[in-house]
Amino acid sequence: MKKWALAASIAAVACAAPAPKQDLAAGYDIVIYPAQAVVTMTGEDKTAEAVAVSADRIVAVGSLEELRRDLPSARVNPVFEDKTIVPGLIDPHIHVVLGSLQYNLPITPPWPMATPHGMKAGLPNRAAFLQALSELVEAAGPSEPIVAYGYHNLVHGDLHRADLDAIAPDQPLIVWHYSSHDFYLNSAAINAAGFTPDMAEQFHGVDLDADGALTGRIYEDAAMLVVQAFAGVILTPENVTAGFNGFSSMLRQAGVTTTAELGYGMFGWEMEAANIRANWGSPQQAGYHLYLIPEHRALERAFGDGKVQAVLDMASGNTDTAAPILPRVKFFTDGAFYSQTMRLSPPGYLSGQSEGSEGLWVAGPDGIVPAIQPYWDADLGVNIHSNGDAAQGATLEALAMLREGDDGPANSFVIEHGGLFSEEQVELAGQLGARLSAASHYVFYMANEYAGPLGDVRAKWISPLGALTEAGVPVAVHSDAPLAPPHPLRAAGVHVTRATREGSTYEAGMALSRYEAMEAITLDAAMALGLEAEIGSIATGKRADFTILGANPLDMPGAEWEHIPVWGVVLDGEPRPLKNKGSLQGE
């Protein structure tokens, strides 16, 4: 069994009691790290002066005097004595392969976007976006396909193939929506790919105009057709490697010790595994732990009726994997928040590119339980993409049905993103024991833009994290990088303030307290991955993963969290200072 497969399986050991100090430390040196503060995340009033580490485990937490008395053979390392030690920061939902692809493409974002190469200026309106596309075409070779990432319809306006034809009449031009769920192609790209209107009969996500012609928008189920058709540009190995290295740099600069790919297999098992092996390697090489959660449809395509056993074999280490597979599976209820394909209650979208529709189902109300049930019966955890309020209704109804059959420990069930709830759905999520891993950036980037398409009543319930916490739902926050930078302190800080990019505050009553926000990137983030027995707090027996900060976030306003200096991390008990103490943009 691989070392990291064994580590991943630890989460499945129920209620294992921490080993005694002497057992944990047997045969190893013990190092005591005093600090200005040790934020344990074991209770709001629980802080310490020092933590003792032996090999990759925490052996004691308390005052420096206590630790010296109880561990007389330990040595004291004062390297962190003027700093704050917090549990290793966790970004529980990224797309490492997708992000690697997109970070190395030309980027045309609707707002300033952090990238491995620094901040990319936002294009705040349609004219600026179309001008940027024109400049990309002028700079490119005369016939090579051009793929640009970052368009957003609510900022840049609707996009039709005719708009792209005016910029590139003879050269394939492909625009990738900021959400990653939609592509927009000019006529040359449509012809090069061999796309026809007949595709609409086979795939949901092929947009036709009133005359039955392709508009150029290819999205959701059909989006992978674009990736396949232009793999020579999108999947170029050297671009993926460069993007992966940049992505890793951003994670390290932000003090991340654990992250997870939420959708492993969607681009193909062999391609993703090869890139992870080549570019991530191991925690010791990369500087952070990477876990993988397989996606249900990818499992079904590859393994058919053997899909559940395939996950069990990967998670246990019986099948060799590029990184540890968690005993969990990713599902989808509906479409994307950003591209207005999340499923809404009537009357649906009031404006924008989905005006007049209610958005899209992926599994849909009748498909969720049949998809999950075989994995559920094998005691595997669930992470389910569910964005719109209609989607939350279907997802929670499915959870209620699954819970009816429970005759043992309840399976972990995590709603991913959770862009929109109703008041009643918030209460139901708490009653059913759901967990939430929320997209940290919907309020900051899009709340004001989305208020019109949603209408006043629904818009109040965009990412209602404070209400969910009050209802007893453990709430984590994630970046969904590259949609937002993989910077947990920034992600959590904006939910203390409920700040927007325009400088306003959105539904301040839905804010988190500072302690709740720290839970969202430590213990509750560990719960979203089923790893709370292993990481997420500083407690005896847990893995010695810490993030070392220049100040204590609990003593600072949320607006300042993203500016707290990161010294580096302690990973598996080993101090790892940042080699380049740049900003979160990787500068």
Secondary structure, 3 states (H helix, E strand, C coil): CCHHHHHHHHHHCCCCCCCCHHHHHCCCCEEEEEEEEEECCCCCCCEEEEEEEECCEEEEEECHHHHHHHCCCCEECHHHCCCEEEECEEEEEECHHHHHHHHCCCECCCCCEEECCEEECCCCCHHHHHHHHHHHHHHCCCCCCEEEEEECHHHHCCCCHHHHHHHCCCCCEEEEECCCCEEEECHHHHHHHCCCHHHHHCCCCEEECCCCCEEEEEEHHHHHHHHHHCHHHHCCHHHHHHHHHHHHHHHHHCCEEEEEEEEECCCCHHHHHHHHHHHCCCHHHHCCEEEEEEEHHHHHHHHHHHHHHHHHHHHHCCCCCCCCECCEEEEECECCCCCCCCCCCCCCCCCCCCCCCCCCECCCCCCHHHHHHHHHHCCCEEEEEECCHHHHHHHHHHHHHHHHCCCCCCCCEEEEECCECCHHHHHHHHHCCCEEEEECCHHHHHHHHHHHHHCHHHHCCECCHHHHHHCCCCEEEECCCCCCCCCHHHHHHHHHHCECCCCCECCHHHCCCHHHHHHCCCHHHHHHCCCCCCCCCCCCCCECCEEEECCCHHHCCHHHHHHCCEEEEEECCEEEECCCCCCCCCC
